[in-house]
């Protein structure tokens, strides 16, 4: 039921319009918990990854073997309407219906409302158009911005409806995955499992990641874990870019080999280049 609600929210979010109107078309929609790295799953499972998933076949969604994860695309008015209709259908399956323009619980008649919780106003320009889309299908929304101390306390006690967060990853995932997605962390105050994930298949795949014997094993297990996390629709993925942008005088040089992922290393691994500075005519 929760997965249907979250997928409905994902269908309603018009990322394409946000990207065009707010972000100058600079971003891509996130389609992996390990986006932009070799740890991200793609296509359909093959080889060792498929073997790992076959080992937990009774504990994971059948769709992981047949359907690659795709975010909805709202690039035309027809696509927007189609996705909103699908969102309404999913909410009906989850026990809601529309009455007098509002989405309500079929049994109790209680309106479906959500509060977006943030500790800064940065995301207001994103949340407001998202809220407008949700209101089109009868979901009531509000935005609450609180100070950072209050926000941390509410996160520790899982006292929120919707918020914005991220899970930092290294290229060698390990036992921190238990803290992010493991069942044992779901009800433990202060953990990073703020989605409240309790799933035997995910628990088993986390252990495959933790105890992988070599790099190919890490990749296969992480791809499998990523694929199952995505299939459960725990989150509404946001956006990212695979480039780093800097604005600077061309007075600097940098190592020939830069980090594979993340920052370009500017400015910590760059240095002043007198020859380059001379070409710009700029004093040191």
C-alpha positions as CSV (number, residue, x, y, z in Angstrom):
1,X,0.0,0.0,0.0
2,X,2.8,2.4,0.9
3,X,4.6,1.6,-2.3
4,X,1.5,2.5,-4.3
5,X,1.2,5.9,-2.6
6,X,4.9,6.7,-3.2
7,X,4.7,5.7,-6.8
8,X,1.6,7.8,-7.2
9,X,3.6,10.8,-5.8
10,X,6.4,10.0,-8.3
11,X,3.9,10.0,-11.2
12,X,2.5,13.3,-10.1
13,X,5.9,15.1,-9.9
14,X,6.6,16.9,-13.2
15,X,10.4,16.8,-13.2
16,X,10.6,17.8,-16.8
17,X,8.8,21.1,-16.2
18,X,10.9,21.7,-13.1
19,X,14.1,21.0,-15.0
20,X,13.1,23.4,-17.8
21,X,11.7,26.2,-15.6
22,X,13.9,26.1,-12.6
23,X,17.2,24.3,-13.5
24,X,17.9,25.4,-17.0
25,X,17.7,21.8,-18.2
26,X,21.0,21.0,-16.3
27,X,19.9,17.9,-14.4
28,X,19.0,14.3,-14.9
29,X,16.4,12.3,-12.9
30,X,18.0,9.9,-10.4
31,X,17.3,6.3,-11.3
32,X,19.5,4.5,-8.9
33,X,20.5,4.7,-5.2
34,X,24.1,4.6,-6.5
35,X,23.4,7.1,-9.4
36,X,26.4,8.0,-11.6
37,X,28.6,5.2,-10.4
38,X,29.5,1.6,-11.5
39,X,27.4,0.4,-8.5
40,X,24.2,1.5,-10.2
41,X,21.9,-1.2,-11.7
42,X,20.8,-1.0,-15.3
43,X,18.8,-3.0,-17.8
44,X,17.8,-6.5,-16.7
45,X,19.9,-8.6,-14.3
46,X,22.5,-10.9,-15.8
47,X,25.3,-13.2,-14.7
48,X,26.3,-13.1,-11.0
49,X,23.7,-10.4,-10.2
50,X,20.9,-12.6,-11.6
51,X,22.2,-15.6,-9.6
52,X,22.1,-13.5,-6.4
53,X,18.5,-12.5,-7.1
54,X,17.5,-16.0,-8.0
55,X,18.8,-17.0,-4.5
56,X,16.2,-14.7,-2.9
57,X,13.5,-15.0,-5.5
58,X,10.8,-15.7,-3.0
59,X,11.6,-12.5,-1.1
60,X,11.9,-9.9,-3.9
61,X,9.4,-8.5,-6.4
62,X,9.0,-10.6,-9.5
63,X,9.4,-7.4,-11.6
64,X,13.1,-7.2,-10.9
65,X,13.6,-10.1,-13.4
66,X,11.4,-8.6,-16.2
67,X,11.2,-4.8,-15.9
68,X,14.0,-2.3,-15.6
69,X,13.2,0.6,-13.3
70,X,12.0,3.7,-15.0
71,X,10.9,7.1,-13.6
72,X,7.7,8.5,-15.1
73,X,8.3,11.1,-17.8
74,X,6.0,14.2,-17.9
75,X,7.3,15.8,-21.1
76,X,4.0,16.5,-22.8
77,X,0.5,17.5,-21.6
78,X,-0.8,14.1,-22.6
79,X,1.9,12.4,-20.6
80,X,1.1,14.5,-17.6
81,X,-2.6,13.6,-17.8
82,X,-1.8,9.9,-18.3
83,X,0.5,9.8,-15.3
84,X,-2.0,11.6,-13.1
85,X,-4.7,9.1,-14.1
86,X,-2.3,6.3,-13.2
87,X,-1.5,7.9,-9.9
88,X,-5.2,8.1,-9.1
89,X,-5.6,4.4,-10.0
90,X,-2.7,3.4,-7.7
91,X,-4.3,5.4,-4.8
92,X,-7.6,3.6,-5.4
93,X,-5.7,0.3,-5.1
94,X,-4.3,1.7,-1.8
95,X,-7.7,2.3,-0.4
96,X,-8.5,5.9,-1.4
97,X,-11.1,7.5,-3.7
98,X,-11.9,11.0,-4.9
99,X,-14.9,12.8,-3.3
100,X,-15.8,16.4,-4.1
101,X,-12.3,16.9,-5.5
102,X,-10.5,15.5,-2.5
103,X,-8.6,12.2,-2.2
104,X,-10.0,10.5,0.9
105,X,-9.8,7.1,2.6
106,X,-12.6,4.9,1.4
107,X,-13.4,3.5,4.8
108,X,-13.0,6.5,7.1
109,X,-13.5,9.4,4.7
110,X,-10.3,11.1,6.1
111,X,-8.7,13.3,3.5
112,X,-5.2,12.3,2.3
113,X,-2.9,15.2,3.3
114,X,0.9,15.4,3.5
115,X,3.3,17.9,5.2
116,X,6.6,18.6,3.5
117,X,9.2,19.1,6.3
118,X,12.3,21.1,5.6
119,X,14.9,23.1,7.6
120,X,15.6,25.7,4.9
121,X,13.6,27.5,2.3
122,X,15.8,26.2,-0.6
123,X,13.3,23.6,-1.7
124,X,10.3,25.8,-1.5
125,X,10.5,26.6,-5.2
126,X,10.4,22.8,-5.9
127,X,7.8,21.8,-3.4
128,X,5.2,24.4,-4.4
129,X,4.9,23.2,-8.0
130,X,4.9,19.6,-6.8
131,X,2.2,20.5,-4.4
132,X,0.1,22.0,-7.2
133,X,0.4,18.7,-9.1
134,X,-0.7,16.7,-6.1
135,X,-3.7,19.0,-5.5
136,X,-4.9,18.2,-9.1
137,X,-5.6,14.7,-7.8
138,X,-7.1,15.8,-4.5
139,X,-4.1,15.5,-2.2
140,X,-3.8,18.3,0.4
141,X,-0.3,19.6,1.0
142,X,1.5,22.0,3.3
143,X,5.1,23.0,3.8
144,X,6.7,23.4,7.2
145,X,10.1,25.0,7.6
146,X,11.7,24.6,11.0
147,X,15.1,25.2,12.5
148,X,17.8,22.6,12.1
149,X,17.7,21.4,15.7
150,X,14.0,20.7,15.5
151,X,14.4,19.1,12.2
152,X,17.1,16.7,13.5
153,X,14.9,15.8,16.5
154,X,12.0,15.0,14.2
155,X,14.2,13.0,11.8
156,X,15.6,11.0,14.8
157,X,12.0,10.1,15.8
158,X,10.7,9.6,12.3
159,X,8.1,12.3,12.9
160,X,7.4,13.5,9.4
161,X,5.4,12.9,6.2
162,X,7.7,13.9,3.4
163,X,11.2,15.3,3.5
164,X,14.3,15.7,1.4
165,X,17.4,13.7,2.1
166,X,20.3,11.7,0.6
167,X,22.3,8.7,1.5
168,X,26.1,9.2,0.9
169,X,27.8,6.3,-0.7
170,X,31.4,5.3,-1.2
171,X,32.6,3.1,-4.1
172,X,33.0,0.3,-1.5
173,X,29.6,-0.1,0.2
174,X,29.5,-2.2,3.4
175,X,27.8,-2.5,6.7
176,X,26.5,1.1,6.6
177,X,23.9,-0.4,4.2
178,X,22.3,-2.0,7.3
179,X,21.8,1.4,8.8
180,X,20.3,2.8,5.6
181,X,17.9,0.0,4.6
182,X,18.1,-2.8,7.2
183,X,15.0,-4.0,9.1
184,X,16.9,-3.7,12.5
185,X,17.3,0.0,11.9
186,X,13.8,0.8,10.9
187,X,12.4,1.4,14.4
188,X,15.7,2.5,16.0
189,X,15.7,6.3,16.7
190,X,18.4,8.2,15.0
191,X,19.2,5.7,12.2
192,X,19.3,6.6,8.5
193,X,16.5,4.1,7.6
194,X,14.0,7.0,7.5
195,X,11.9,5.2,4.9
196,X,11.1,2.6,7.5
197,X,12.2,-0.3,5.3
198,X,11.5,-3.8,6.8
199,X,12.0,-6.3,4.1
200,X,13.6,-9.8,4.3
201,X,14.8,-9.7,0.7
202,X,16.6,-6.4,1.2
203,X,18.1,-7.7,4.5
204,X,19.5,-10.7,2.6
205,X,21.0,-8.6,-0.2
206,X,22.6,-6.2,2.3
207,X,24.5,-9.2,3.7
208,X,25.6,-10.2,0.2
209,X,27.1,-6.7,-0.2
210,X,28.8,-6.8,3.3
211,X,30.3,-10.2,2.8
212,X,31.2,-10.0,-0.9
213,X,34.7,-11.6,-1.4
214,X,35.9,-9.5,-4.3
215,X,35.2,-6.5,-6.4
216,X,33.0,-8.3,-9.0
217,X,31.0,-9.7,-6.0
218,X,30.6,-6.2,-4.6
219,X,29.3,-4.9,-7.9
220,X,26.9,-7.8,-8.5
221,X,25.5,-7.7,-4.9
222,X,25.1,-3.9,-5.0
223,X,23.4,-4.0,-8.4
224,X,20.9,-6.5,-7.0
225,X,20.3,-4.5,-3.8
226,X,19.8,-1.3,-5.9
227,X,17.4,-3.0,-8.2
228,X,15.2,-4.3,-5.4
229,X,15.2,-1.0,-3.5
230,X,14.0,0.7,-6.7
231,X,11.3,-1.9,-7.3
232,X,9.8,-1.2,-3.9
233,X,9.2,2.5,-4.7
234,X,10.3,3.7,-1.3
235,X,11.2,7.2,-2.5
236,X,10.4,9.9,-5.1
237,X,13.8,10.2,-6.8
238,X,15.1,13.8,-7.3
239,X,17.8,14.8,-9.7
240,X,21.6,15.1,-10.1
241,X,24.3,16.0,-12.6
242,X,27.3,14.1,-13.6
243,X,29.4,17.2,-14.2
244,X,31.0,19.7,-11.8
245,X,30.8,23.4,-12.8
246,X,33.2,26.1,-11.7
247,X,33.6,29.7,-12.7
248,X,37.2,30.9,-12.4
249,X,40.1,32.8,-14.1
250,X,42.1,30.3,-16.1
251,X,45.2,30.7,-13.8
252,X,45.3,27.2,-12.5
253,X,46.4,23.7,-13.4
254,X,45.2,20.3,-12.0
255,X,46.3,16.7,-12.0
256,X,45.9,14.9,-15.3
257,X,43.8,12.2,-13.6
258,X,40.8,13.7,-11.6
259,X,38.5,11.8,-9.2
260,X,36.2,9.4,-11.0
261,X,33.1,10.5,-9.2
262,X,32.0,13.6,-7.3
263,X,34.0,16.8,-7.3
264,X,36.6,17.8,-9.8
265,X,39.0,18.4,-6.9
266,X,38.7,22.2,-7.3
267,X,40.2,23.9,-5.5
268,X,42.0,21.6,-3.1
269,X,44.1,19.6,-5.7
270,X,44.6,22.5,-8.1
271,X,47.5,24.9,-8.1
272,X,48.4,28.4,-9.4
273,X,50.0,28.1,-12.9
274,X,52.2,31.1,-13.8
275,X,52.1,30.3,-17.5
276,X,48.3,30.1,-17.6
277,X,48.1,33.3,-15.5
278,X,50.5,35.1,-17.9
279,X,48.2,34.2,-20.9
280,X,45.2,35.8,-19.1
281,X,47.2,38.9,-18.3
282,X,46.3,38.5,-14.7
283,X,48.7,39.3,-11.8
284,X,49.1,36.8,-9.0
